[in-house]
Amino acid sequence: MLRQIAFKALLTSATSDEQLTALGELLYRCHFSYSVCGLGSDGTDRLVQLVQEIQHGKLSKSKEGTIYGVKITGGGSGGPVCVVGRNSLRRSEQILEIQQRYKKATGYLPFLFEGSSPGSGKFGYLKICRMPNKLN
């Protein structure tokens, strides 16, 4: 719960490299906690490792950071990962490099989804209610 509170506070603060670095670190911590619980997968762990390699590589350190962190976002045992980074051409190139490295290592080319939607604030949400059992 503390990570969620810290993440929310960082999202609402002024944008800076320090803020993005802290958000990224929280994402990494969440991902590793998820994996320790047995809900991770080799595929998502490999993607996280590749993001870390790109983020902390020599070329990334020589320039302003564009990728800050990653975590699994699926319901367990694989699925999508969310990468937090700056909206830039360089970040897009890094993501494509991660995609190609993953394909080289596994033979599978991961799908890329970019951007965000306005979310439930604009579209609302669906509430699922359990219906009473009428067979009794």
N, C-alpha and C positions, 0 to 999 in steps of 0.2 A: 504494500500500500504506500509506503514511503517513496518508492521509485515513481509511482504514478503521480503523487503530489509534486515531487520535484520536477518531473517531466512537464506537467501542466504549468508550473511556475516559470520554467525556462521558455516554454512556448509563448507565454504572454509577455516576456521581457523584451527589451530592445535587441535587435539582431546584431550579433557580433561573432567573431571567430571563437571567442571563449564560450559563448552561449551554445553555438553549434557543436563545439568539441564536447561540452558537458552533455548535450542531448545524445550525441553519438556514443559516449561512454555508457550512458544509461541503457541505450539500445543493446550494446554488447553485453552488459550485465544481465539484462532480461533474457537475451538469447541463451547465454550460458546456463542460467538458472533453469530455463526451459529444458535444455538438453540434459542437465543433471537429473531432472525428474523423470527422464526416460521418454520425453515427448518429442525429442528432436529426430533428425534423420541424417544419414551420411550426406545426402544431397544438399540440404540446407546448411549443414555444418561446413561443407566444402565451399559453398558460396560465401559464407561469412569469412572463412579463411582467405579466400581470394580477394574480398573487399579489403580486409586488413592488409594484405600484401601490397595492394595498389595504394591504399591510404598511407602506409608507412614506408613505401619504397623511396629510393633515392630521388627520383624525378619529382615525386609529390612533395618531398621535404624542401626542394629547392624553389618551389613556387607556393603561392597562396593555396591553402587547402580547398578542395572542392568536394571531397567525400568525407563524411564525419562518423558514420556508424551504420549498423545494419542489424536486423533481428528477424527471426521467423514471425510471420503474421498469420499462419494457417492454424487449423484446429488441432494440430499434432501429427507426428509421424510424416512430416514433409509439408510441401505446399509453398506458397510464396514467401519471399523475404522483402522487407522494406528497407531501402537504402536512403539515408538522409544525406543530401548534398546540395551544393549551390546550383542554381539553374545557369549552366554555362556550357559552351561547346566543349571545353576541356573535360568537364564532368561526364558529358555524353560519350566522349571518346574513351574515358576510363571504364564506363559501364559496358561499352561494346568490347573492350579488352577483357573484362571479367567474363562476359558471355563467351568469348572465343576460348579463353583459358579453360572454362568449365567444359566446353565441348571437346577440347583436346584431351582433357583428363578423363571424361566419362563417355564420350560419344554422343551425348545429348546436348542439343542447343536449347537453352532456357528461353522462354518467352519474356519479352520486356514490356512492361506497362509503365507509362510515364504520366505524371500529372496527378491531379486530384479533382474531385467533384465538390460541389458546394455542400454535400453531405446531407444529413437528416434535417439540418436547419432549414433547408430549402425544399426538400422532397418529402419530409415527414418520415414516419416509420410505420411498420406493420406490427400490430400487437396480436400475438397468437394466444388464443384462449382455449383451454381444455374444455371439451364438451362433456357434459354429464353422461355417464353410461346409462343408456335407456333400456339395456337388455335385462336388468335386474328387476 
